[in-house]
Amino acid sequence: MVRPCVAARQSARVLSGRTRGIAGVAKIVSLNDEREAKREAEQEARKPSFDRLARLVDADMSRVNQHILDHMQSPVALIPQLAGHLIAAGGKRLRPMMVCAAAQLCGYTGSRHIGLAACVEFIHTATLLHDDVVDESDLRRGQESANALWGNQASVLVGDFLFSRAFQLMTADGQLKVLKILSDASAVIAEGEVLQLMTANAPDTSEEDYLRVIRSKTAALFAAATQIGAVVAERPAKEEEALSSYGMNLGIAFQLVDDVLDYSADQAALGKTVGDDFREGKVTLPVVLAWRRGDAEEREFWRRTIERSDQREGDLDHAMRLMAKHGTLTDTLDRARHYGAIARDALGLFPQADIKDAMLEAIDFVIDRAY
């Protein structure tokens, strides 16, 4: 009986350098394919992430998370139930992480930053609850939003509770300067929400006005979170200013990348329905730039879809084609990189440290999300 041609298989092994068995069939894989796979794996490993930052502040964040759980309790059962739904939905806790990171960068070894980080998260969570009501959003981080589950009234009122709890945590800290920073940020956020409402469905909004919205609505809380780290560590004013600048510019970059993702990411990655901004008539920078660069026919499209909310099948795809034509997503990313560079420069004041490297990597990750 003749045996299978072992020699032929061995020859293939020599020629290819490797064999792979799939369902009993030898597959020849070239060395070039393996080198390419290795190169891709190395590139993936080098991608920036929040992992390094998360590891460095992990002990503090465990205490922050416990603080959040302890202080969202209430005898009114709906409050912890609804707030817990949103808080448990995930998210990177980036803002409280920034409080902890900035405190560590400044050499702080006390515990005041724990309660203040929880305070920042409560402010952020309250704004999310209110945002989803205003925007009529059904999804938040890939799950049903609180207003979709419990209704608008409950979401607004629990948001108010979280704002109140945040102010209790501020006053418990006991320092007037901290109270001023966080209360000022809360007022600015509310102003940003109203300003966004005023520019909603207005595609002719200027870039300057749009940047005012995101500075107020998103970046102000980042700036407050990082500034607090220097305040509790009793660092000089120039370090406070540097960390505030870092947070402000990181926050602007963060929002600009979010604007891009709404027109370019898949739903699973984004945690909300792609095109939500378009469907809700939100004017973001890609729309502002497309309006500015468009001809009369294109501007009429933006008036119909954004200003008059008269949207038809295929309009989202057409909007994305116009953005590609005028390079508005690319240019929005370029602006995000610009603000990221300013945030990077702000940390130049501080000496080399692992936490500084992690905060710099956070800038890269915020921008890299777009790819």
Sequence and secondary structure as in RCSB ss.txt:
>XXXX:A:sequence
MVRPCVAARQSARVLSGRTRGIAGVAKIVSLNDEREAKREAEQEARKPSFDRLARLVDADMSRVNQHILDHMQSP
VALIPQLAGHLIAAGGKRLRPMMVCAAAQLCGYTGSRHIGLAACVEFIHTATLLHDDVVDESDLRRGQESANALW
GNQASVLVGDFLFSRAFQLMTADGQLKVLKILSDASAVIAEGEVLQLMTANAPDTSEEDYLRVIRSKTAALFAAA
TQIGAVVAERPAKEEEALSSYGMNLGIAFQLVDDVLDYSADQAALGKTVGDDFREGKVTLPVVLAWRRGDAEERE
FWRRTIERSDQREGDLDHAMRLMAKHGTLTDTLDRARHYGAIARDALGLFPQADIKDAMLEAIDFVIDRAY
>XXXX:A:secstr
     HHHHHHHHHHHS EEEETTEEEE  HHHHHHHHHHHHHHHHS  SHHHHHHTHHHHHHHHHHHHHHT  S
STHHHHHHHHHHTT    HHHHHHHHHHHHTT  SSHHHHHHHHHHHHHHHHHHHHHHHHT SEETTEE HHHHH
 HHHHHHHHHHHHHHHHHHHHHH  HHHHHHHHHHHHHHHHHHHHHHHHTT TT  HHHHHHHHIIIIIHHHHHH
HHHHHHHTT  HHHHHHHHHHHHHHHHHHHHHHHHHTTTS HHHHTS TTHHHHTT   HHHHHHHHH  HHHHH
HHIIIIIS    TTHHHHHHHHHHHHTHHHHHHHHHHHHHHHHHHHGGGS   HHHHHHHHHHHHHHHTT 
